[in-house]
Amino acid sequence: MALSKTVVVDSIDVIENGSLQVRTRTDVIEDGVRLSHSFHRHVLAPGESTSGQDARVIAIANATWTDAVIAAYAAAVAAREA
């Protein structure tokens, strides 16, 4: 009887404002059979550090977070705070 736990990024969504919504799934596995799983979501804003993120999250951030997207996000945040 061998128990193991795996954590994988199973969903990466690009939101309209350029934010990335990342979902990770944690599986508890016994002898090759998944006993349970749980999900966790976190959001990365355009321009935010991607340090420590999954390689696919970094690749999508690099592809979508252009200077224009980052500037538009920053302007929207500033307008909300004003």
ZAKOL-797621 format. One record per residue (C-alpha): x, y, z. Coordinates in pm, 1 decimal. Example, Ala and Ser with C-alpha at 12.3 -4.5 7.8 and 13.67 -1.06 7.14 Angstrom:
+----------+----------+----------+
|       c1 |       c2 |       c3 |
+----------+----------+----------+
|   1230.0 |   -450.0 |    780.0 |
|   1367.0 |   -106.0 |    714.0 |
+----------+----------+----------+
//
This chain:
+----------+----------+----------+
|       c1 |       c2 |       c3 |
+----------+----------+----------+
|      0.0 |      0.0 |      0.0 |
|    177.7 |    309.3 |   -128.0 |
|     27.5 |    653.6 |    -79.6 |
|    139.8 |    947.0 |   -287.9 |
|     33.3 |   1300.9 |   -353.2 |
|     69.9 |   1481.9 |   -684.6 |
|      6.7 |   1846.6 |   -763.0 |
|    -49.8 |   1952.2 |  -1124.4 |
|   -158.0 |   2271.3 |  -1297.4 |
|   -468.5 |   2153.4 |  -1479.2 |
|   -619.9 |   2480.0 |  -1602.4 |
|   -479.7 |   2815.8 |  -1712.6 |
|   -728.9 |   3080.5 |  -1822.4 |
|   -654.1 |   3422.7 |  -1966.5 |
|   -911.2 |   3671.1 |  -1837.9 |
|  -1027.6 |   3968.7 |  -2046.6 |
|   -807.5 |   4214.6 |  -1853.5 |
|   -499.4 |   3997.8 |  -1913.9 |
|   -490.6 |   3829.3 |  -1574.5 |
|   -409.6 |   3461.0 |  -1560.7 |
|   -629.4 |   3235.9 |  -1351.0 |
|   -438.2 |   2921.5 |  -1259.3 |
|   -598.7 |   2609.6 |  -1112.9 |
|   -394.7 |   2335.5 |   -948.8 |
|   -527.0 |   1991.3 |   -866.2 |
|   -388.3 |   1788.0 |   -578.2 |
|   -444.7 |   1412.8 |   -605.9 |
|   -403.4 |   1157.0 |   -328.1 |
|   -320.5 |    823.5 |   -487.7 |
|   -302.0 |    476.8 |   -336.7 |
|   -164.1 |    191.6 |   -545.7 |
|   -241.5 |    377.6 |   -868.6 |
|   -599.5 |    463.2 |   -770.0 |
|   -695.3 |    825.0 |   -704.9 |
|   -860.9 |    834.1 |   -363.0 |
|   -933.2 |   1205.2 |   -353.1 |
|   -851.6 |   1535.4 |   -513.5 |
|   -883.3 |   1903.0 |   -433.1 |
|   -845.0 |   2225.7 |   -627.2 |
|   -676.7 |   2558.1 |   -560.3 |
|   -696.6 |   2870.9 |   -775.0 |
|   -479.1 |   3178.0 |   -783.3 |
|   -468.2 |   3479.7 |  -1010.6 |
|   -165.5 |   3655.7 |  -1155.6 |
|   -209.1 |   4015.6 |  -1269.2 |
|    -33.5 |   4140.5 |  -1584.1 |
|    325.1 |   4228.8 |  -1500.2 |
|    326.4 |   4034.6 |  -1171.7 |
|    625.1 |   3811.1 |  -1099.4 |
|    593.5 |   3459.3 |  -1237.8 |
|    878.7 |   3331.2 |  -1023.4 |
|    803.1 |   2981.5 |   -898.7 |
|    515.9 |   2926.2 |  -1140.7 |
|    471.1 |   2624.3 |  -1368.1 |
|    660.7 |   2654.2 |  -1698.9 |
|    332.6 |   2663.0 |  -1894.1 |
|    204.4 |   2953.2 |  -1683.2 |
|    526.7 |   3143.6 |  -1750.9 |
|    503.5 |   3074.7 |  -2124.8 |
|    144.3 |   3200.7 |  -2140.8 |
|    230.1 |   3508.8 |  -1935.3 |
|    523.7 |   3587.6 |  -2165.6 |
|    302.6 |   3546.7 |  -2472.3 |
|      6.5 |   3751.0 |  -2349.3 |
|    153.2 |   4017.2 |  -2121.6 |
|    264.9 |   4265.6 |  -2382.9 |
|    365.3 |   4616.1 |  -2279.0 |
|     21.4 |   4735.0 |  -2396.3 |
|   -162.9 |   4476.3 |  -2183.5 |
|     42.2 |   4562.0 |  -1875.1 |
|    -13.1 |   4936.9 |  -1928.9 |
|   -388.8 |   4891.5 |  -1981.6 |
|   -414.3 |   4683.3 |  -1664.2 |
|   -217.6 |   4940.2 |  -1462.4 |
|   -438.9 |   5221.3 |  -1599.0 |
|   -754.9 |   5030.3 |  -1506.6 |
|   -626.3 |   4971.7 |  -1151.3 |
|   -530.4 |   5339.8 |  -1116.7 |
|   -872.9 |   5450.1 |  -1242.2 |
|  -1045.4 |   5220.1 |   -992.4 |
|   -837.8 |   5360.0 |   -707.7 |
|   -902.7 |   5725.9 |   -804.6 |
+----------+----------+----------+
//
